[in-house]
Structure formats: structure tokens, C-alpha cells
């Protein structure tokens, strides 16, 4: 299975503090593998880091009362331990302030000459007529709630039980991959921040009416649903330690990312074309495996995310094919100079 983890960096302090669910011998071996990863594939290294998100105890048959879930004061220690895993019990280190990982590397910024920025400025009318027309009204779009148990109905408790029963049949390594996909989706603030560093297309005000800014915000609004949906499913499944996952997401977003695109929309859009393709393949494979394990609802969820990757890029592809030869030559010029 192809798994796309393009942005995950595990903070050293996080790795040290969150392997306590593993036995001492396994922890020692994991530390050695993290220090000397020679001979191990990227997938194997990621499995070592992400496997700590699985609950440390076997999941029991759900016999919960919804009122106890909604009200933390009514939860019993036993139910918290069995449903939420060991991540709910360890102590926090509040003495040391949070410091993101830093690399001593020179960053090239704003490398585009003015004439190349002007190309994107001149394409705004084209983008408005050929790209924005493909955005659907919000009222016609799918929402995460379309795929999840409805808490407003009387059958919510039974729907959650059925979801958890189906999730019990899925092996642990599948959830390792699913957690990786969800964490990647949840780092959305980083991706929007990156897009708004690009010369010539950034959203200068936060609510700019330029076509590029409108598209960036609409893309972000669509992507936001992807992380929400996977997050809620994993929470309801009871198969993973949500607190450890949430900490990883906070570390990831706090660390940021530098894809070395030099504030250039040319470089960034080439990068995201490959990255989005990798994520689409990952979601497609994950959906097929969910179906093979008999979890049709999860398969439906992940396949929808796979389809949305294709839907969001189709307008650009179709518009590119129909665009004038002069625009194509102008954009191709950047790759040759």
C-alpha cells in the first residue's frame, strides 16, 4: 500500500515522552532504529513512530452510556482507560516552554523576478472565467456528518456501537496508515500559510477578491472537511489513542514546513501536483483495504477523499487544455529560465 506522509516530523521530545506505552526492551530497540535507520524503508520507520497511537489495551465490546461520554465528570476511570488508552493518564511537562524543531539552513526567498510575477497577475481574468466557475455552492457540497452517526437522533448510540464493532475487525497496521493520513490532513493551517507566501497569488488581506485568493480559501474550506471526517471516525472507533494523535498534530503545525519553493507559485504548484497525486493514491489504496476488511462505511469515507482530490484538480486540467497557447508558453518559460 502506498502511504503519503509528506509533512510528518516527530519532535524529539515527543518521541521520548510518548513511547512509554511500549515495553522497555521495545523502547530501547525503537530508539536504536530511530538513530540508525539504515536498511529500513520509510514505511517501516513511519510504522515505528506511528504505532504508538494504537490503544495499548484490547478494545472491549462497547457497553457505554452516552451520558457518561458527554459529561466527563460521570466517566469512570475504567471506561476512560479502556476507551481512550494510556494517553489520558500521563503527566504533562509544564516547566519547559514549547520550542519547535529548527534547522540551520539558508532559505532562499522571493526568487522570482518581477516579470514572472506579472504573468500570474495577467492571468487573473482567465482564472476567474476558467477556474472559479467550477466551485460548488456550499449548500450543494457534502459534509462530514453525511458519513457519521447522527448525535441528534435516537439511534446514535446504536450507530456508534455498530461502527465500533466493524472497526474491531480491522488490523492494527491499517490504523497506523489511517492515522498518518489523518494527521497529514489535519495540518491544513500549514498548507494555507504556505500558499499565502507565494508572490503574485497570495491573499493579501485575508479576504481578498482576487481569483487566486478566492480559490485558495475555497480549497482550504474543502480540505478542512477531510481532516474533520477522519478525526471523528477514529475517535468513535475507539481503536487509537486520540490524545497522542492530537499532540502530534500540534507539534506538526507548530513546526511548520519549508518545501523550498522560494515564494514561487511556479515551484509550489509543481510540488503540490505531485503531493496531491501521492495523497490521492494513498486514500484510494486505504479505501480498497477498508472494503477488503468489511468496513464499508470507512471505505466510503476514504474513497470520497480520494475522489475529492481528483475533483479539485480536474478544473485546472480542463482549463489548462483549453487555455490559449500564449499562456501555456508563458508558464512553461519559467521552467526553462
C-alpha positions as CSV (number, residue, x, y, z in Angstrom):
1,X,0.0,0.0,0.0
2,X,1.3,3.4,-0.9
3,X,1.2,5.8,2.0
4,X,1.8,9.6,1.7
5,X,3.3,11.2,4.7
6,X,4.9,14.3,3.1
7,X,5.0,16.6,6.1
8,X,5.3,14.5,9.3
9,X,8.2,15.3,11.6
10,X,8.1,13.7,15.0
11,X,9.6,16.2,17.6
12,X,12.4,14.5,19.6
13,X,10.8,15.4,22.9
14,X,7.5,13.9,21.7
15,X,9.2,10.7,20.6
16,X,10.9,10.4,24.0
17,X,7.8,11.1,26.1
18,X,5.3,9.1,24.1
19,X,6.9,5.7,23.8
20,X,6.1,4.9,27.4
21,X,3.3,2.6,26.2
22,X,6.0,0.2,24.8
23,X,8.0,-2.2,26.9
24,X,11.5,-1.1,27.9
25,X,13.1,-3.6,25.6
26,X,11.0,-2.5,22.6
27,X,11.6,1.2,23.6
28,X,15.4,0.6,23.5
29,X,15.2,-1.1,20.1
30,X,12.9,1.6,18.7
31,X,15.4,4.3,19.8
32,X,18.2,2.4,18.2
33,X,16.2,2.1,15.0
34,X,15.4,5.8,15.0
35,X,19.1,6.7,15.5
36,X,20.3,4.2,12.9
37,X,17.6,3.8,10.2
38,X,20.0,2.4,7.7
39,X,18.4,-0.5,5.8
40,X,14.8,0.4,6.9
41,X,12.3,1.7,4.4
42,X,10.4,4.9,5.0
43,X,7.2,2.9,5.6
44,X,9.0,0.8,8.3
45,X,10.3,3.9,10.0
46,X,6.9,5.6,10.0
47,X,5.3,2.4,11.4
48,X,7.7,2.6,14.4
49,X,6.7,6.2,15.1
50,X,3.0,5.9,14.4
51,X,2.4,2.6,16.1
52,X,2.3,4.3,19.5
53,X,-1.0,5.8,18.5
54,X,-2.8,2.5,18.8
55,X,-4.5,1.8,22.1
56,X,-2.4,-0.2,24.4
57,X,-5.2,-2.4,25.6
58,X,-7.6,-4.6,23.5
59,X,-10.8,-2.8,22.8
60,X,-13.8,-4.2,24.7
61,X,-17.2,-4.6,23.4
62,X,-18.9,-1.2,23.7
63,X,-21.3,-1.1,26.6
64,X,-21.1,2.6,27.2
65,X,-23.8,5.1,28.2
66,X,-23.9,8.2,26.1
67,X,-24.5,10.5,29.0
68,X,-21.2,9.4,30.5
69,X,-19.4,10.2,27.3
70,X,-20.9,13.6,27.0
71,X,-20.2,14.5,30.6
72,X,-16.5,13.8,31.7
73,X,-17.4,14.1,35.4
74,X,-19.6,11.0,35.0
75,X,-16.9,8.9,33.4
76,X,-15.4,6.0,35.3
77,X,-11.6,5.5,35.4
78,X,-12.2,2.1,33.9
79,X,-14.1,3.3,30.9
80,X,-11.5,6.0,30.3
81,X,-8.7,3.5,30.4
82,X,-10.3,1.0,28.1
83,X,-11.7,3.5,25.6
84,X,-9.1,6.3,25.5
85,X,-5.9,4.4,26.1
86,X,-2.8,5.3,28.2
87,X,-2.6,8.8,26.7
88,X,-5.2,10.1,29.1
89,X,-3.2,9.4,32.2
90,X,0.4,10.5,31.8
91,X,1.6,13.8,33.4
92,X,2.3,16.9,31.4
93,X,5.7,18.6,31.4
94,X,4.7,22.2,32.0
95,X,8.1,23.6,33.1
96,X,9.8,23.7,29.6
97,X,8.2,26.1,27.1
98,X,7.4,24.7,23.6
99,X,10.1,25.2,21.1
100,X,9.7,23.9,17.5
101,X,12.4,22.0,15.7
102,X,14.8,24.2,14.0
103,X,17.3,23.6,11.2
104,X,20.4,25.7,10.4
105,X,19.7,26.0,6.7
106,X,19.8,29.0,4.5
107,X,16.3,29.6,3.0
108,X,16.0,31.2,-0.4
109,X,13.0,33.6,-0.6
110,X,11.3,35.7,-3.3
111,X,13.5,34.3,-6.1
112,X,11.1,35.3,-8.9
113,X,11.9,38.4,-11.0
114,X,9.0,40.9,-11.4
115,X,8.3,39.9,-15.0
116,X,7.4,36.3,-13.9
117,X,5.1,37.7,-11.1
118,X,3.4,39.7,-13.7
119,X,2.4,36.6,-15.6
120,X,0.2,35.4,-12.8
121,X,-1.2,38.9,-12.4
122,X,-2.2,38.9,-16.1
123,X,-3.9,35.6,-15.7
124,X,-6.5,36.7,-13.2
125,X,-9.3,37.2,-15.7
126,X,-8.5,33.8,-17.1
127,X,-8.6,32.2,-13.6
128,X,-12.0,33.8,-12.9
129,X,-13.6,32.5,-16.0
130,X,-12.0,29.1,-16.1
131,X,-11.2,28.1,-12.5
132,X,-13.7,29.7,-10.1
133,X,-16.7,28.6,-12.2
134,X,-16.0,25.0,-11.0
135,X,-16.5,25.9,-7.3
136,X,-19.8,24.4,-6.0
137,X,-22.1,26.4,-3.7
138,X,-21.6,25.3,-0.1
139,X,-25.3,24.1,0.2
140,X,-24.6,21.6,-2.6
141,X,-21.4,20.1,-1.0
142,X,-21.0,17.0,1.1
143,X,-20.3,17.4,4.8
144,X,-18.6,15.1,7.3
145,X,-21.9,14.5,9.1
146,X,-23.2,12.8,5.9
147,X,-20.9,9.8,6.7
148,X,-21.0,9.7,10.6
149,X,-23.6,8.7,13.2
150,X,-26.0,11.5,13.9
151,X,-25.9,12.6,17.5
152,X,-29.3,14.3,17.1
153,X,-31.1,11.1,16.5
154,X,-32.4,8.4,18.9
155,X,-30.3,5.8,17.1
156,X,-27.0,7.5,17.7
157,X,-25.8,5.1,20.4
158,X,-26.6,2.0,18.3
159,X,-24.9,3.5,15.3
160,X,-21.7,4.1,17.3
161,X,-21.8,0.5,18.6
162,X,-22.1,-0.8,15.1
163,X,-19.2,1.4,13.9
164,X,-17.0,0.1,16.8
165,X,-17.9,-3.5,16.1
166,X,-16.9,-3.1,12.4
167,X,-13.7,-1.3,13.4
168,X,-12.7,-4.2,15.7
169,X,-12.2,-6.4,12.6
170,X,-9.6,-4.1,11.1
171,X,-5.9,-4.9,11.8
172,X,-3.6,-2.5,13.7
173,X,-1.3,-1.8,10.7
174,X,-4.3,-0.4,8.8
175,X,-5.0,2.1,11.6
176,X,-1.3,3.1,11.5
177,X,-1.8,4.1,7.9
178,X,-5.1,5.8,8.6
179,X,-3.7,7.9,11.4
180,X,-0.9,9.0,9.1
181,X,-3.4,10.1,6.5
182,X,-5.5,11.9,9.1
183,X,-2.5,13.8,10.6
184,X,-1.5,14.9,7.1
185,X,-5.0,16.3,6.5
186,X,-5.1,18.0,9.9
187,X,-2.0,20.1,9.1
188,X,-4.2,22.2,6.9
189,X,-3.3,25.5,8.6
190,X,0.3,25.0,7.5
191,X,-0.7,24.4,3.9
192,X,-2.8,27.6,3.7
193,X,0.0,29.5,5.3
194,X,2.4,28.2,2.7
195,X,0.1,29.2,-0.2
196,X,-0.2,32.7,1.2
197,X,3.6,33.1,1.0
198,X,3.5,32.9,-2.8
199,X,4.3,36.0,-4.8
200,X,1.6,37.1,-7.2
201,X,-1.2,34.9,-5.9
202,X,-1.2,35.3,-2.1
203,X,-4.3,36.5,-0.2
204,X,-3.0,39.9,0.8
205,X,-5.8,40.9,3.1
206,X,-7.3,37.6,4.3
207,X,-10.5,38.2,2.3
208,X,-9.1,39.4,-1.0
209,X,-11.4,39.1,-4.0
210,X,-8.6,38.2,-6.5
211,X,-9.4,34.8,-8.2
212,X,-6.2,33.2,-6.7
213,X,-7.2,34.2,-3.2
214,X,-10.8,33.1,-3.6
215,X,-9.6,29.7,-4.9
216,X,-7.1,29.3,-2.0
217,X,-9.8,29.9,0.6
218,X,-12.3,27.7,-1.2
219,X,-9.7,24.9,-1.4
220,X,-8.9,25.3,2.3
221,X,-12.6,25.1,3.2
222,X,-13.0,21.9,1.2
223,X,-9.8,20.3,2.7
224,X,-10.9,21.2,6.2
225,X,-13.7,18.7,5.9
226,X,-11.2,15.9,5.2
227,X,-9.4,16.1,8.5
228,X,-12.6,16.6,10.4
229,X,-14.1,13.4,8.9
230,X,-11.1,11.1,9.6
231,X,-10.6,12.6,13.0
232,X,-14.2,11.9,14.1
233,X,-14.2,8.4,12.7
234,X,-11.0,7.5,14.5
235,X,-12.4,9.0,17.8
236,X,-15.6,7.0,17.5
237,X,-13.8,3.8,16.6
238,X,-12.0,3.6,20.0
239,X,-9.0,2.0,18.3
240,X,-6.5,4.8,18.7
241,X,-5.1,7.0,21.4
242,X,-6.5,10.3,20.4
243,X,-4.5,12.4,22.9
244,X,-1.2,11.3,21.4
245,X,-2.6,12.0,17.9
246,X,-3.7,15.5,19.0
247,X,-0.3,16.2,20.4
248,X,1.4,15.1,17.2
249,X,-0.8,17.4,15.2
250,X,0.0,20.3,17.5
251,X,3.7,19.6,17.1
252,X,3.4,19.3,13.4
253,X,1.5,22.6,12.8
254,X,3.8,24.4,15.3
255,X,6.9,23.3,13.5
256,X,5.7,24.5,10.1
257,X,7.2,23.4,6.8
258,X,9.6,24.7,4.2
259,X,9.1,22.9,0.8
260,X,11.9,25.1,-0.7
261,X,9.5,26.7,-3.2
262,X,11.1,30.2,-2.7
263,X,7.8,32.0,-2.6
264,X,7.3,31.0,-6.2
265,X,3.8,29.8,-7.4
266,X,5.5,28.0,-10.2
267,X,7.6,25.8,-7.9
268,X,4.7,25.4,-5.4
269,X,2.1,24.3,-7.9
270,X,4.5,21.8,-9.4
271,X,5.3,20.5,-5.9
272,X,1.6,20.3,-4.9
273,X,0.7,18.5,-8.2
274,X,2.9,15.6,-7.1
275,X,2.0,15.8,-3.5
276,X,-1.8,15.8,-4.2
277,X,-1.3,12.8,-6.5
278,X,0.5,10.9,-3.8
279,X,-2.2,11.6,-1.3
280,X,-4.9,10.6,-3.8
281,X,-3.2,7.2,-4.3
282,X,-2.9,6.7,-0.6
283,X,-6.6,7.4,0.0
284,X,-7.5,5.1,-2.8
285,X,-5.5,2.2,-1.5
286,X,-6.7,2.8,2.0
287,X,-10.3,2.7,0.8
288,X,-9.8,-0.6,-1.1
289,X,-8.3,-2.2,2.0
290,X,-11.2,-1.0,4.2
291,X,-13.6,-2.7,1.8
292,X,-11.5,-5.8,1.9
293,X,-11.7,-5.8,5.7
294,X,-15.5,-5.5,5.5
295,X,-15.8,-1.9,6.8
296,X,-17.9,-0.5,4.0
297,X,-18.6,2.8,5.7
298,X,-14.9,3.6,6.2
299,X,-14.3,2.5,2.6
300,X,-16.9,5.0,1.5
301,X,-15.3,7.8,3.6
302,X,-11.8,7.3,2.3
303,X,-12.8,6.8,-1.3
304,X,-14.7,10.1,-1.1
305,X,-11.5,11.8,0.0
306,X,-9.7,10.1,-2.9
307,X,-12.4,11.3,-5.3
308,X,-12.2,14.9,-4.0
309,X,-8.5,15.0,-4.8
310,X,-9.4,14.3,-8.4
311,X,-12.4,16.7,-8.4
312,X,-10.4,19.6,-7.2
313,X,-7.6,19.2,-9.8
314,X,-9.9,18.5,-12.8
315,X,-10.9,22.1,-13.3
316,X,-7.3,23.2,-13.6
317,X,-6.5,20.3,-16.0
318,X,-9.5,21.0,-18.2
319,X,-8.9,24.8,-18.2
320,X,-5.2,24.3,-19.0
321,X,-6.1,22.2,-22.1
322,X,-8.5,24.9,-23.3
323,X,-6.3,27.9,-22.4
324,X,-4.5,29.9,-25.1
325,X,-1.1,28.9,-26.4
326,X,0.4,32.1,-25.2
327,X,-0.5,31.4,-21.5
328,X,0.9,27.9,-21.7
329,X,4.1,29.2,-23.2
330,X,4.4,31.9,-20.6
331,X,4.1,29.4,-17.7
332,X,6.5,26.9,-19.4
333,X,9.0,29.7,-19.8
334,X,9.6,29.7,-16.1
335,X,10.7,26.1,-16.1
336,X,13.4,26.8,-18.8
337,X,14.9,30.0,-17.3
